[in-house]
């Protein structure tokens, strides 16, 4: 091949490729999903957690997007999202929720005038145009939350940095299932009833929920409190 022709072709290819190689990475926002919602009965303590669903980085274009329910709307602003967004979480909380001892620092705070943000008796939480979690109700026992897929489990608020926790608003003393003010034999029977799905009036379900992730773990924690 003629050297001049080869050079011309290489030059043309470089002209075509150079702009593509130097283009900035555009910020996305479409792979965040509504992962978890939590509320107490009064609705003043609520949090919403989004999760990046698909292992994608640079999903940083959240600010300016809307979070909505049937009666409320919140525009994301303030938090600068780092580009390492793959499988991360964004934590949005009401002021009273954010003030709870040990609660992970929220990435966004819902203004007091928009509290409660969603109706615990049936509502939806929608992130922009990309995802909606619709529910008939959410748990209001102070310990369980509603997760994607309508799964009820112990609440696990997690922020972008990965700080997590679990709050229990429904029990002042873990293990005191019968509400006697101390741990005694009556709590053993109550604990067994709750864990076998047969609680009776007076059993505080939240006081039997240690949120270890397994039944064996909850039993071990309960026994440790009894001893």
N, C-alpha and C positions, 0 to 999 in steps of 0.2 A: 504494500500500500504506500502510495506517495506520502512522504513525511509531512508535506504541507496540508494534505487532506486530513491526516490523522490528527495533527495539531488543531485544525479547525473544529473537528468533531469534539475533541477534548475540551476546547474552549466553550463550545456551545453547551455541553453537558454541565460544565462548572457554572456557567451563567444560570442555568435552570435550577441546579441543586442548591447553590449558595443561599438564596433567600429562604428556601425551605428549612435549611439547617440552622438559620439564625433567627427564625421566628420565635417569639416568646411563647411559653406554655400558657394556654388560656385557662383561667380559673373556671372550674365546673361547680355545680351545686346539685346535680340531679341524682346522686347515689346515696343521699341520706334518707333514712327510713325512720318512721315513728316506732320506737323499740319498746317503750315502757311508759305507762302513766300511773300516777299514784295520787291518792287524795285521802284526807281524813273526812269525817262525816260533815263537818262544818264547811269544808271547802277552802278554808284559809291556808291550809298546808297542802300544797300540790306541787308535783314536779313532773316534767315531761323529759324523756330522754330520746335523743335521736342517735342512730348508729349508721356509720358508713357501711353499706351492705356488701360491697363487691371488691374490696381490696384495692381501691383506687386512690392514688395520691392526687394532690392539687385540686381537691374538691373544696375549695376555699371561698367560693362565691356565695356564701350563705347570707352575709349581711345584705339587707335590702329585700330579702325574701320574706314571705308572710307565713306566720303560724296562726291558724284559725280554728275556732270551734263554731258551734251554731250561733253563739252570741258575742264572741270575743275575737279580737284580732291583735296580733303583736308583730311588729316589724323588727327583724333581727338587726342589731346594731351594737357596736362597742367592742366586741371581742375580735381580736385579729387572729384568724385561724392559721396556724402553721401549715406548710404544704404537705407534711407527712400525715395525711388524713386517713390512710388505709385502715379500715376496721376500728377507727376511733369512735368516741362518743361525744355528743354535745349535751350538756345538762342545763335545762331551763327550769327555774323554780320561782315560786312566789316568795315575797319577802319573809314571811313567817317561817317558811320551810328553810330558806337559806340561813336563818338565824338559829336553827336547831344545833345544839352541841354535837360536834362530830360529823355534821353533814358536810359532804364534799363541796368545795367551793364551786358554785354554779358558774357556767360560762355566760349565762344570760339571766337577768332578773325580770320577771313579769311585773309591770307597774301595779301598785296597790289598787288603782282604779279598775284594773281588769281581773280582779280576784272576786269569786272563783273564776278560773279561766274556762273550765268545762263543767258540765252538769254530771254529777256522779250517778244520776238515775237514768242516764242514756244520752249519748252525744257522739261527737266525732272530734278527732284532732287531726288536722290536715297540715302537712308541710308543703308550702308552695303548690305546684301542680303535680308534684312527684309522688306523694304517698299520703294515704289517709287510713287512720285506725278508727273504725266505727264500732261502737259498743252499746249494749243494752244497759249495762251498769258496770261500775268498778267497785272493788272491795273498799270498804270504809272502816275496817277493823283496826286500822292504824299500823298494820304490819305487812299486809299483802298488797301487791300491785297487779295491774293487768299488763301483760306483755304481748308483743306481736304474735298473731295467731290465736289471740284471746286466751292465752295461758295465764292462769293465776298462780303466783309464786311469791316468795319473800321479795320485798323490794330491794333493789340493788342499784341505787343511784350512782352513776359513774360519769366523771367529767372528762374533758379532752385529754388531760394529763394522765388519766388512768386511775386517779384517786377514787375510791369507792367506799361504800359503807352499807349499813342497813339500819333503818330506824324502826322503833317500836313504840308507837304512841298509845297502844291499847293496854299496856301492862306496866305497872309501877314496880313489880318484883317478879322477875322471871321464875317460873316454877310454881308460883302461888295460884294455881289453877282454880281453887275453890274460893279465893278471895278472903281468906281468914286473916291475912296480914302477916303470915309466916308460912314456912314450909313444914308440912306435916303429912301424916298418913292419908288424909283426905285428898291431898294433892296427887298422890300416887294413883289413886283410882280415877281422879279427874284427868290426869295426864294420859292414862291408858284409854279412857273414853274418847278423848279428843283425837288421839293418834289412830284410833280404830274407826273414826268417823261416826261415833255415837255419843256426842256431848249431850248433857242435859242442862236444864235451866240452872244458872249459877256457875257453870263452867266457863272460865274465861279462855277462849281459844288462843288469844294472843299470848297468854302467859305460858302456853305449852309450845310456843313456836320459837325455837332457838336459832332457826335459820342457818344451820350448819350445812345444809344441802343434802343430808341423808337422814333417814330415820335412826340409824345406828348412832350417828353423830349427835342428834337431838337427845336420844336416850342417855348417852354418855354425859352430856352437858347437864341434863336434869339430875342424874344420879350424883354428879359432882356437887351440885347445889344442895342436895339433900344431906350430904355427908358433912 
